[in-house]
Amino acid sequence: MSMQSHLAELERRHAEMERKIEDAQIRPSTDSLQLADMKRQKLKIKDEITRIRENETLH
């Protein structure tokens, strides 16, 4: 997998997590721990995207 395709996949996963979080926040039955976990996952993905982009600019 090329770095560009990996980055595109991460961006897709990040957008998907954003949608899931928005949907969960609308539902009053959403577990706050589950919501916090989804937010952590989204942040990890964003951190990896940022790390990859920073490495690309250094090379």
N, C-alpha and C positions, 0 to 999 in steps of 0.2 A: 504494500500500500504506500503510495507516495505521500509526502508530507502534506501536499495540498488536498488530497482526497481525505486524509486523516483529519485535517483542519475542518473541511467541509462537513464531515460526519460529526465532529464535536459541536459545530455550530448548529447542526440539525438537532442533535440531542439536547442542546441548551434551549433551543426554541420549544422543543417538545416538553421539557421540564417546566418552562415558563407557562405553557398552556395548562399543564396538569395542576400547577400551583394555583393559577387563577381559577380553574374549575373547583378545586378543593376549597378555596376561600369563599366561594359563593355558597357552598353547601354548609348548613349549620351543623351537620352531623360529622364533619371532618375532625379527626383526632388531631389535637395540637402537636403531639409528638410525631405523628406521621407527616404533618405539614412541615415541621422543623427539619425532619430528615430529608424531605424533598428539596427544601431550600439549601441544605448542606450539599446535597448531590449537585444541584445547579451551580453552586459556588465552586465546587471542585472542578466541574467542567469548564467554567469560566476561567479559573486559575490556570488550567492546562492550556486553554486557548491563548491566554495572555503569555504564558511561558513560551509557547511555540512561536508566536509572533515576534517576541523579543529576541529569540534565538535566530530567527530568519533575518532580522535587521542587523544582527551582529556579524553575520556571515556574508 
